[in-house]
Amino acid sequence: MSSRTFSTRIQLTTRYLCYFQISKGRLTQTPAQYVHTPPAPVNTRSPSTDPPSSPSFRTKQRRIGHTFRPPATQSADPPLQYRLPSQSSAPKPPKRGFRISDAPELPKQPSFASSSSRQPGIQPQLELNHAPPIVQGIQLVSLYELPDRLRTVFRHPLFNAIQSKCFATAYQSNDNLVVSAPTGGGKTSILEMAICRLVSGFQIDQYKIVYLAPTKSLCSERQRDWQAKFAALDLQCAELTGDTEHGQLRNVQSASIVITTPEKWDSMTRKWKDHAKLMQMVKLVLIDEVHILKDNRGATLEAVVSRMKSVGSNVRFIALSATVPNSEDIASWLGKNPTNQHLPAPREKFGEEFRPVRLQKHVIGLPYKGNDFGFEGACDPKLPDIIVRYSQKKPIMVFCITRNSTVSTAKLLANVWASKGPQDRYWEGPTQRIAVQDPELKNTLASGVAFHHAGLDIHDRHAVEKGFLQGQVNVICCTSTLAVGVNLPCHMVIIKNTMSFSDEGLREYADLEIMQMLGRAGRPQFDTTAIAVIITKQEKAKKYEKLVSGEELLESCLHLNLIDHMNAEIGLGTVYDVYTAKRWLAGTFLYVRLGQNPDHYKLDGDARDQNLDDRIERICRRDLALLEDLNLITSSNGRLTSTDLGDAMARYYVQFKTMQVLLHLGPRAKTSDIVSHTRQTAYTHHRLMSVALGIGASQRIPRDTTQSTREEIIQRAESGKWHQISRQSGSCTVCAQEKSHLAD
């Protein structure tokens, strides 16, 4: 046999082998020299082991190993090409739905294209058309849909399911957009798409972007992230919060992206005339955590967004929300775009199945009749059982009510761990020593348990955080401050008591705080599921069950201080008569919800049976009359304008009730009288401890109580012991009470 004949037979054998493997869907281990290995079809069902909406799409779903099934229609994607050895002639292979160069034509399927006019020495091209991955019925969008210079903003080759579903509206249109999705679904990338849309259509000095977040910690986190991401596009980010010094305002004026809180932006926009040029450049407003509308602070967010709608020029709004049942009301409020306000904005709603790590949420209601500090102690015996039942020996984060509670809870869990044998312990112990200064922290760390709060030395805090990430610490007992800022995901979150302590005394956690704490549960790189447990009093259990299931309706809080915001709008010139007052109010979220749930809002006595327009006019006339009676506004030729007093009220955030008190004081009132009267309005009967401490209504502690005295009261309240507490000024006294009386 000649060498040429032998070579020809080898090539024919190689060709048949290649064809056989193509028909079986195996293209990886062949004698042919392939340029690329094609992905296998992706199962459209959401796999239980790998979250489909993870920002980095699981590559193992695209690995070879599935049976190759050619799609029924030709994909629009560019074909992948495979190079085969050159061959001038070949036997006719069996028909299997493919066409190989120089072979007889076969029935058309998604095919390997050939060129009959191939030049000698050029390898034949094997092309395979394929569809992009599909997750939860959503075709994932490739990053290559963006121009080259915008791709650096995003870290993954494919957008996840939530992002892909929103891509067309967020990046390819100028419409407003409302997205309701669970925590951890990658919603921030949707805001970044809208920024990229604006960047591609304007010069840098022609626009400004405003990002609104409810807390300073979220603003700081976003500023650091976006400053790094958008630096390549020459976009500067500036943070504008209560911590921003006056000298830093110059950075805000020169920045393209202003990252701020609703309160600070409200303060800025109330001085619209002072910042007119800055405001007119705003083209995009990004609203994060828009579901805070139902909290007391939500009234400010609602007022400032409604203001931007009425005086802004061509402003686009993108609003992100946790899962809420009436996100369509937010869409109706924002409107489709500036020229179609009567149409609702496009809206996308995603359920828990889109969460990267499925979160199992449990609410445990305990029967208890004592005070809220005592309830902390009632929760302690339940913790070990909850951990045994749900933790699976994985990292745990326990949120506690006070700093002292974090320490005592950590000691409790450390003692439980130490009392068990190695096989019976609920979490792994440390394998190496962690160097810290706090002696109590040293003791608990030996059991893999730590506490974390703002009063802890910063080096100790960093050591705890590092140990938790490295697996040396498996339980952290912390305050709610650890729910934002530091990236410490865990498998299980326990919220021990739904009350928190602030400068204003005991209060319930805001819904946003609860959701932020729950958001710590879930480690996409390690888990497919996570656990969140809320421990609360039995009578509050249903409230939190509705909250975590996303069944609680979003209501407006603007009616609680509507007259304050109306006065500010008169000062800006947005409102100058009854008609414009009605038009402004009709642009609020309150107006939308008044139409849907009128009985929830008690604004105008017994007039709830009136139609909506009549009711709105009645509300406006009433508030305008109150402002005019107090000489905060005046009417000239039928046009309302603010007086100096009204301007001062708006600029310095003085509440209407406080203005009433101040204006009824004598012209030569003493400072002590002014302080006394104002405390009876905005800070009426302000108490360090609420009635939940068991202190009688006539035994309230003044606002000026020192921090050391407050901490002493807290410590005694937690221990259930009540004694005489005094300080040098003699103005703070808590009468002794029997512990048994507190349960009454």
C-alpha positions in Angstrom: 0.0 0.0 0.0 1.4 3.4 -1.0 1.9 6.1 1.6 -0.6 8.3 -0.3 -3.3 5.6 -0.1 -2.7 5.0 3.6 -2.9 8.7 4.2 -6.2 8.9 2.4 -7.7 6.1 4.4 -6.6 7.7 7.7 -8.4 11.0 6.6 -11.6 9.1 5.7 -11.6 7.3 9.0 -11.1 10.6 10.8 -13.9 12.1 8.9 -16.4 9.3 9.7 -15.4 9.4 13.4 -15.9 13.2 13.5 -19.4 12.9 11.9 -20.4 10.1 14.3 -19.5 12.2 17.4 -21.3 15.3 16.0 -24.4 13.2 15.5 -24.2 12.0 19.1 -23.7 15.5 20.5 -20.1 14.9 21.6 -17.6 17.3 20.2 -14.9 17.5 22.8 -12.7 14.4 22.4 -12.3 13.9 18.7 -9.2 13.7 16.4 -10.5 16.8 14.6 -8.9 20.1 15.6 -11.8 22.2 16.8 -11.6 25.9 17.4 -14.3 25.9 20.0 -16.5 23.5 22.0 -20.2 24.2 21.6 -22.4 24.5 24.6 -25.1 21.9 25.2 -28.7 23.0 25.3 -29.7 24.5 28.6 -32.6 23.0 30.5 -35.3 25.6 30.8 -36.3 24.4 34.2 -34.8 26.0 37.2 -32.4 23.5 38.7 -32.6 22.8 42.4 -28.9 22.8 43.0 -27.8 25.9 41.1 -29.8 29.2 41.3 -30.7 30.2 37.8 -30.5 34.0 38.5 -27.0 33.9 39.9 -25.1 36.8 38.4 -22.5 34.4 37.1 -24.5 31.8 35.1 -23.5 28.4 36.2 -21.1 27.1 33.5 -21.8 23.5 34.3 -25.3 23.9 32.7 -23.6 24.6 29.5 -21.0 21.9 29.6 -21.0 19.0 27.1 -22.6 15.9 28.4 -26.3 16.5 27.6 -27.8 14.8 24.6 -27.6 17.1 21.6 -31.0 18.1 20.3 -31.0 20.5 17.4 -33.5 23.4 17.9 -36.5 23.4 15.6 -35.7 26.8 14.2 -32.6 28.6 13.1 -31.1 30.8 15.8 -30.4 34.4 15.1 -27.1 34.2 16.9 -23.8 34.1 14.9 -22.9 30.5 14.2 -20.0 28.8 16.0 -17.4 27.5 13.7 -15.4 24.3 13.9 -12.4 23.5 11.7 -12.1 20.0 10.2 -9.2 18.4 8.4 -9.1 19.2 4.7 -10.4 16.5 2.4 -11.2 16.6 -1.3 -13.5 13.6 -1.4 -15.4 11.5 1.1 -18.0 8.7 1.2 -21.5 9.7 1.8 -22.3 9.4 5.5 -25.7 8.3 6.8 -28.3 11.0 7.0 -28.5 12.5 10.5 -29.6 16.1 9.9 -26.2 17.7 9.3 -24.3 18.7 6.2 -20.5 18.4 6.0 -18.4 20.1 3.3 -18.0 18.1 0.1 -20.6 15.5 1.2 -24.0 15.1 -0.6 -26.6 17.5 0.6 -28.8 16.3 3.4 -32.2 17.5 4.8 -31.9 21.0 6.3 -31.6 21.2 10.1 -29.4 23.5 12.2 -26.5 22.8 10.0 -22.8 22.9 9.5 -22.4 25.2 6.5 -19.9 24.6 3.8 -18.4 26.4 0.8 -18.3 24.5 -2.5 -15.9 27.0 -3.9 -13.3 26.4 -1.2 -9.7 27.2 -2.2 -7.1 24.5 -1.9 -5.4 24.4 1.4 -8.2 26.2 3.3 -9.9 24.2 6.1 -13.7 23.6 5.7 -15.9 25.5 8.2 -18.3 23.6 10.4 -20.9 26.0 11.8 -23.5 25.3 14.5 -26.3 27.8 15.2 -27.4 27.7 18.9 -29.9 29.6 21.1 -28.7 31.6 24.1 -29.3 30.0 27.5 -32.9 30.2 28.9 -33.6 30.4 32.6 -37.1 30.5 34.1 -38.4 30.9 30.6 -36.3 34.0 30.1 -33.6 34.1 27.4 -30.4 35.5 29.0 -28.9 38.5 27.4 -25.2 38.5 26.5 -22.9 41.4 27.6 -22.0 41.8 23.9 -25.4 43.5 23.4 -23.6 46.6 24.9 -20.9 48.6 23.2 -17.3 47.7 24.0 -16.7 50.7 26.3 -19.7 49.9 28.5 -19.0 46.3 29.1 -16.4 47.1 31.7 -19.2 48.2 34.1 -20.5 44.6 34.4 -18.5 41.6 35.7 -20.2 38.7 34.0 -20.6 37.5 30.4 -24.3 37.0 30.8 -27.0 39.0 32.6 -29.1 36.9 34.9 -32.8 36.2 34.4 -34.0 39.3 36.3 -31.5 41.6 34.5 -32.2 40.0 31.1 -36.0 40.5 31.4 -35.5 44.2 32.2 -32.7 44.8 29.6 -35.0 46.0 26.8 -36.7 48.6 29.0 -33.8 49.7 31.1 -31.2 50.0 28.3 -33.0 50.2 25.0 -35.8 52.6 25.9 -36.3 55.9 27.8 -39.4 54.8 29.7 -39.6 54.8 33.5 -39.3 51.3 35.1 -40.4 49.7 38.3 -38.8 46.4 39.3 -40.1 44.3 42.3 -37.7 41.4 43.1 -36.3 39.6 46.1 -33.1 40.7 47.8 -30.0 39.4 46.1 -31.4 39.2 42.6 -28.9 41.6 41.1 -31.3 44.6 40.8 -28.4 47.1 41.0 -27.3 46.1 37.5 -30.6 47.4 36.2 -29.7 50.8 37.5 -26.3 50.5 35.9 -28.0 49.7 32.5 -30.0 52.9 32.8 -26.8 54.8 33.5 -25.2 53.3 30.4 -28.2 54.3 28.4 -27.7 57.9 29.4 -24.0 57.8 28.9 -24.4 56.6 25.4 -26.7 59.5 24.5 -25.3 62.6 26.2 -22.0 64.3 26.7 -20.6 64.0 30.3 -21.2 67.7 31.1 -24.8 67.6 29.9 -26.5 65.5 32.6 -26.5 64.5 36.2 -27.8 61.3 37.8 -29.3 61.1 41.3 -29.3 57.9 43.2 -31.6 57.8 46.3 -31.0 55.3 49.0 -32.6 55.2 52.5 -29.5 55.0 54.6 -26.1 56.6 54.7 -24.4 53.2 54.9 -26.0 52.2 51.6 -24.9 55.5 50.0 -21.3 54.9 51.1 -21.3 51.4 49.8 -22.8 52.5 46.4 -20.4 55.4 46.1 -17.3 53.1 46.6 -18.7 50.5 44.1 -19.7 52.9 41.4 -16.7 55.1 41.6 -14.6 52.1 40.8 -17.0 50.8 38.0 -17.6 54.1 36.2 -14.1 55.5 36.4 -13.3 54.0 33.0 -16.2 56.1 31.6 -14.9 59.3 33.3 -17.9 59.5 35.5 -17.3 60.9 39.0 -19.5 59.9 41.9 -20.2 62.2 44.9 -21.8 61.2 48.2 -24.3 63.8 49.6 -25.6 62.8 53.1 -25.8 64.4 56.5 -22.1 63.6 57.0 -21.1 65.6 53.9 -19.2 68.8 54.9 -20.0 72.1 53.3 -16.7 72.2 51.5 -17.5 68.9 49.8 -20.5 70.4 48.0 -18.1 71.5 45.2 -17.6 67.8 44.5 -21.3 67.3 44.1 -21.5 70.2 41.6 -18.8 68.6 39.4 -19.9 65.0 39.8 -22.0 63.1 37.2 -23.6 60.8 39.8 -24.9 62.2 43.0 -25.5 59.5 45.7 -27.8 60.8 48.4 -30.6 60.1 50.9 -34.2 61.3 50.3 -33.9 63.7 53.3 -30.7 65.4 52.0 -32.1 65.7 48.4 -35.3 67.1 49.8 -33.2 69.7 51.6 -31.4 70.5 48.4 -34.5 70.7 46.2 -36.3 72.9 48.7 -33.5 75.5 47.9 -34.2 75.0 44.2 -33.4 78.6 43.3 -30.0 78.3 44.9 -29.2 75.2 42.9 -31.2 75.8 39.7 -28.5 74.9 37.2 -27.7 71.7 39.1 -31.3 70.6 39.2 -32.0 71.3 35.6 -29.2 68.9 34.6 -30.8 66.0 36.3 -31.9 63.5 33.7 -32.1 60.2 35.6 -33.3 59.5 39.2 -32.6 56.0 40.6 -34.7 55.0 43.6 -33.4 52.1 45.6 -35.6 50.4 48.2 -38.7 52.3 47.1 -40.8 50.2 49.5 -39.7 52.5 52.3 -42.7 54.6 51.2 -44.7 52.8 53.9 -42.3 53.9 56.6 -42.4 57.2 58.4 -39.4 58.4 56.3 -41.2 57.4 53.1 -43.2 60.7 53.1 -39.9 62.5 52.3 -39.1 60.2 49.5 -42.6 60.5 48.1 -42.5 64.3 48.3 -39.1 64.7 46.6 -39.9 62.3 43.8 -43.2 64.0 43.1 -41.3 67.4 43.2 -38.8 66.1 40.6 -41.7 64.9 38.4 -43.4 68.4 38.5 -40.4 70.7 38.1 -37.8 68.5 36.5 -37.2 68.6 32.8 -37.4 65.2 31.1 -36.4 63.2 34.2 -36.4 59.4 33.9 -37.2 57.3 37.0 -36.0 53.7 37.8 -37.4 52.4 41.0 -36.3 49.1 42.7 -38.4 47.4 45.4 -38.5 44.3 47.4 -41.4 42.0 46.7 -44.6 43.9 47.3 -48.1 42.9 46.2 -49.0 46.4 44.7 -46.0 47.4 42.7 -48.5 48.5 40.0 -49.4 51.4 42.2 -45.8 52.6 42.1 -45.9 52.3 38.3 -49.0 54.4 38.2 -47.5 57.0 40.4 -44.3 57.4 38.3 -46.0 57.3 34.9 -44.6 55.9 31.7 -42.5 58.9 30.8 -42.6 62.7 31.1 -45.0 63.0 28.1 -47.3 60.1 29.1 -47.8 60.5 32.8 -51.3 59.2 32.6 -50.0 55.8 31.6 -48.3 53.5 34.1 -44.6 52.8 33.9 -43.4 49.5 32.6 -43.2 47.1 35.5 -41.4 43.8 36.1 -42.3 41.6 39.1 -40.3 38.6 40.2 -41.0 36.0 42.9 -38.8 34.2 45.3 -38.0 31.6 42.7 -35.6 34.2 41.2 -33.6 34.6 44.3 -30.0 33.3 43.8 -30.3 31.3 47.0 -33.7 30.2 48.1 -34.6 31.7 51.5 -36.7 29.7 53.9 -38.3 32.2 56.3 -39.8 31.3 59.7 -41.6 33.5 62.2 -41.7 32.3 65.8 -44.2 34.0 68.1 -43.6 33.6 71.8 -46.3 34.3 74.4 -44.9 37.0 76.7 -46.6 39.8 78.6 -43.5 41.6 80.1 -41.4 44.5 78.7 -39.4 44.3 75.6 -36.0 44.2 77.3 -37.2 41.3 79.3 -38.4 39.6 76.2 -34.7 39.3 75.2 -34.2 36.9 78.1 -37.3 34.9 77.1 -35.7 34.3 73.7 -32.5 32.9 75.1 -33.7 29.3 75.9 -35.1 29.0 72.4 -31.9 29.8 70.5 -30.2 26.4 70.9 -33.3 24.5 69.7 -33.7 26.9 66.7 -30.0 26.4 65.7 -30.2 22.6 66.0 -33.3 22.5 63.9 -32.3 24.8 61.0 -28.5 25.6 60.9 -27.1 22.4 59.4 -23.8 23.3 61.2 -23.3 26.2 58.8 -22.5 29.9 59.6 -25.0 31.8 61.7 -25.7 35.5 62.4 -27.8 36.5 65.4 -29.1 40.1 65.5 -29.7 41.4 69.0 -31.4 44.4 70.5 -28.4 46.1 72.2 -24.6 45.9 72.5 -25.0 44.2 75.9 -27.3 41.7 74.4 -24.8 40.7 71.7 -22.2 40.0 74.5 -24.6 38.0 76.7 -26.0 36.0 73.7 -22.5 35.1 72.5 -21.6 33.9 76.0 -24.7 31.8 76.2 -24.0 30.1 72.9 -20.3 29.6 73.7 -21.3 27.9 76.9 -23.8 25.7 75.1 -21.1 24.7 72.6 -18.5 24.0 75.3 -20.9 21.8 77.3 -21.4 19.4 74.3 -19.2 16.6 73.1 -17.4 17.0 69.7 -20.0 15.0 67.9 -23.0 16.9 69.4 -21.8 20.4 68.8 -24.0 22.6 66.5 -21.1 24.2 64.6 -17.5 23.7 64.0 -14.9 25.2 66.3 -11.9 27.3 65.3 -8.8 25.6 64.0 -6.5 28.5 64.7 -6.3 31.3 67.3 -7.7 34.7 66.5 -5.9 37.6 68.1 -8.2 40.1 69.8 -7.9 42.5 72.7 -11.3 42.2 74.4 -11.1 39.5 77.1 -14.8 38.5 76.8 -14.4 38.2 73.0 -11.3 36.0 73.5 -13.3 33.6 75.7 -16.2 33.2 73.2 -13.9 32.9 70.2 -12.6 29.6 71.6 -16.0 28.2 70.9 -16.3 29.7 67.4 -18.6 32.4 68.7 -18.1 36.2 68.5 -20.0 39.4 69.2 -19.8 42.5 67.0 -21.0 46.0 67.6 -20.0 49.6 67.1 -18.5 49.9 70.6 -16.0 47.1 69.9 -12.4 48.1 69.1 -12.0 48.5 65.4 -9.2 45.9 65.2 -11.3 43.4 67.1 -14.2 44.0 64.7 -12.0 43.4 61.7 -10.6 40.3 63.2 -14.1 38.9 63.8 -15.1 39.8 60.2 -12.0 38.1 58.8 -12.5 35.1 61.0 -16.1 34.7 59.9 -15.2 34.9 56.2 -12.4 32.3 56.8 -14.6 29.9 58.7 -12.8 30.3 62.1 -15.9 32.0 63.5 -19.2 30.3 62.8 -21.6 32.4 65.0 -21.7 36.2 65.2 -24.0 37.9 67.6 -24.4 41.5 66.4 -26.5 44.6 66.3 -28.4 45.6 63.2 -25.5 47.8 62.0 -23.9 44.7 60.6 -26.9 44.2 58.2 -25.4 46.8 55.7 -22.0 47.8 54.6 -19.8 44.9 55.4 -20.2 41.9 53.1 -20.7 39.0 55.6 -23.2 36.5 54.1 -24.1 33.5 56.2 -26.4 30.4 55.9 -28.7 31.3 58.8 -30.0 34.6 60.2 -31.8 34.9 63.5 -33.5 38.1 64.5 -33.8 37.9 68.2 -36.6 40.3 69.1 -38.1 42.8 66.6 -37.6 45.8 68.8 -34.5 48.0 68.7 -33.1 50.7 70.8 -32.3 54.2 69.5 -31.9 57.7 70.8 -35.7 58.0 70.9 -36.0 54.9 73.1 -37.5 51.5 72.1 -39.1 51.1 68.7 -39.9 48.4 66.2 -37.4 47.7 63.5 -38.4 49.4 60.3 -39.4 47.0 57.5 -36.3 48.0 55.6 -34.1 47.0 58.5 -35.8 43.6 58.8 -35.3 43.0 55.1 -31.7 44.0 55.2 -31.0 41.6 58.1 -32.8 38.8 56.3 -30.7 39.7 53.2 -27.6 38.5 55.0 -28.8 34.9 54.7 -27.6 33.1 51.6 -24.1 32.4 50.2 -24.4 31.8 46.4 -20.9 30.3 46.3 -21.7 27.6 48.9 -25.5 27.2 49.4 -28.6 26.6 47.3 -30.8 27.4 50.3 -30.7 29.7 53.3 -32.7 30.1 56.5 -34.1 33.2 58.3 -35.8 33.1 61.6 -37.6 36.0 63.3 -38.4 35.7 67.0 -41.1 38.1 68.1 -44.0 38.4 70.5 -47.0 36.2 69.6 -49.3 39.1 68.9 -46.9 40.5 66.3 -46.2 37.2 64.5 -48.8 37.7 61.7 -47.5 41.1 60.9 -44.0 39.7 60.2 -45.4 36.7 58.3 -47.0 39.1 55.9 -43.9 41.1 55.7 -41.5 38.3 54.8 -44.0 36.7 52.4 -44.4 40.0 50.5 -48.1 40.2 51.2 -48.1 43.6 53.0 -49.6 46.4 50.9 -47.5 49.4 50.3 -49.3 52.5 51.6 -48.4 56.2 51.6 -47.3 58.1 54.7 -47.4 61.5 53.1 -50.7 62.3 54.8 -49.0 62.4 58.2 -47.2 65.7 57.4 -48.8 66.8 54.2 -49.1 70.4 55.2 -45.3 70.7 55.7 -44.6 69.5 52.2 -47.3 71.7 50.7 -45.7 74.7 52.3 -42.4 73.7 50.7 -44.0 73.5 47.3 -45.5 76.9 47.6 -42.0 78.3 48.4 -40.7 76.6 45.2 -43.5 78.0 43.1 -44.8 74.6 42.2 -48.1 75.4 44.1 -49.6 78.9 43.8 -53.3 78.3 44.0 -55.9 75.6 44.7 -55.7 74.2 41.2 -51.9 73.7 41.2 -52.2 72.3 44.8 -54.6 69.7 43.4 -52.3 69.0 40.5 -49.3 68.5 42.8 -51.2 66.2 45.1 -52.5 64.2 42.1 -48.9 63.5 41.3 -48.2 61.7 44.6 -48.3 58.1 45.6 -50.9 59.2 48.2 -53.3 60.1 45.4 -52.9 56.6 43.9 -53.6 54.9 47.2 -56.4 57.2 48.1 -58.2 55.9 45.1 -57.4 52.2 46.0 -57.8 52.2 49.8 -59.6 55.5 50.9 -60.5 54.1 54.4 -56.8 53.8 55.3 -56.3 57.6 55.2 -58.1 59.9 57.7 -57.4 63.3 56.2 -60.7 65.1 56.1 -63.0 64.0 58.9 -66.0 62.1 57.6 -65.7 63.0 54.0 -64.4 59.7 52.8 -67.7 59.0 50.9 -66.9 61.8 48.5 -65.4 61.1 45.1 -61.6 61.4 44.9 -61.4 64.8 43.2 -63.7 66.4 45.6 -61.8 64.9 48.5 -58.5 66.1 47.1 -59.8 69.7 46.7 -61.2 69.7 50.3 -57.8 68.6 51.7 -56.0 71.3 49.7 -58.3 74.1 50.7 -58.1 73.0 54.4 -54.2 73.0 54.5 -53.9 76.2 52.5 -56.2 78.0 54.9 -54.2 76.7 57.9 -51.0 78.0 56.4 -52.5 81.4 55.6 -54.0 81.8 59.1 -50.5 81.4 60.5 -49.1 83.9 58.1 -46.8 81.4 56.5 -48.3 82.1 53.0 -50.0 85.1 51.6 -52.3 85.6 48.6 -51.9 88.5 46.1 -54.0 88.8 43.0 -55.1 85.2 43.4 -51.5 83.8 43.6 -50.1 82.2 46.7 -46.6 83.0 47.8 -44.5 82.2 50.9 -43.8 84.8 53.6 -40.4 85.0 55.2 -41.7 82.7 58.0 -43.0 80.2 55.5 -39.6 80.2 53.7 -37.8 79.7 57.0 -40.1 76.8 57.8 -39.3 75.0 54.5 -35.6 75.7 54.4 -34.9 74.6 57.9 -37.3 71.7 58.1 -39.5 73.1 60.9 -42.7 71.1 61.4 -46.0 73.0 61.2 -46.9 72.2 64.8 -43.6 73.6 65.9 -44.2 76.8 64.0 -47.6 77.1 65.6 -46.0 77.0 69.1 -43.2 79.4 68.2 -45.5 81.9 66.6 -47.7 81.9 69.7 -44.8 82.8 72.0 -44.4 86.4 73.1 -42.0 88.7 71.1 -39.5 88.6 74.0 -39.7 85.0 75.0 -36.8 83.5 76.9 -34.7 80.7 75.5 -35.9 78.4 78.2 -39.5 79.0 77.2 -38.7 78.4 73.5 -37.0 75.1 74.4 -39.7 74.0 76.7 -42.5 74.7 74.2 -40.7 73.1 71.2 -40.1 70.0 73.3 -43.8 69.7 73.8 -44.4 69.5 70.1 -41.8 67.7 68.0 -40.3 65.9 71.1 -43.4 65.8 73.3 -42.7 63.6 76.4 -39.6 62.2 74.8 -38.5 59.2 76.8 -35.4 57.2 77.0 -37.3 54.2 78.0 -40.8 53.6 76.7 -43.8 52.3 78.7 -42.5 48.8 77.7 -39.8 49.3 80.4 -42.6 49.4 83.0 -42.0 53.0 83.8 -45.2 54.9 84.5 -46.5 57.6 82.2 -45.6 60.3 84.7 -42.0 58.9 85.2 -40.5 59.6 81.8 -36.8 60.3 81.5 -35.8 63.6 79.9 -34.1 63.7 76.5 -30.9 65.2 77.9 -30.1 62.0 79.9 -26.4 61.3 79.5 -25.2 58.2 77.5 -23.7 56.6 80.6 -27.0 56.9 82.5 -28.9 55.5 79.5 -26.6 52.5 79.3 -27.0 51.9 83.1 -30.8 51.9 82.7 -30.5 49.5 79.8 -28.3 47.1 81.7 -30.7 47.1 84.7 -33.7 46.7 82.4 -32.2 43.7 80.7 -31.4 42.1 84.1 -34.9 42.8 85.3 -33.6 44.8 88.4 -35.0 48.2 89.2 -33.3 50.6 91.6 -33.0 54.3 92.1 -30.9 55.7 89.3 -29.6 59.3 89.6 -27.0 61.5 88.1 -25.3 64.7 89.4 -27.9 67.0 87.8 -30.6 65.2 89.7 -33.0 65.4 86.8 -33.1 61.7 86.0 -34.9 59.3 88.4 -36.4 55.9 87.9 -38.5 54.7 90.8 -37.9 51.3 92.2 -40.4 48.7 91.1 -40.9 45.1 91.8 -40.0 42.8 88.9 -43.4 41.0 89.3 -45.2 44.3 88.7 -43.7 44.6 85.2 -45.6 41.6 84.0 -48.9 43.2 84.7 
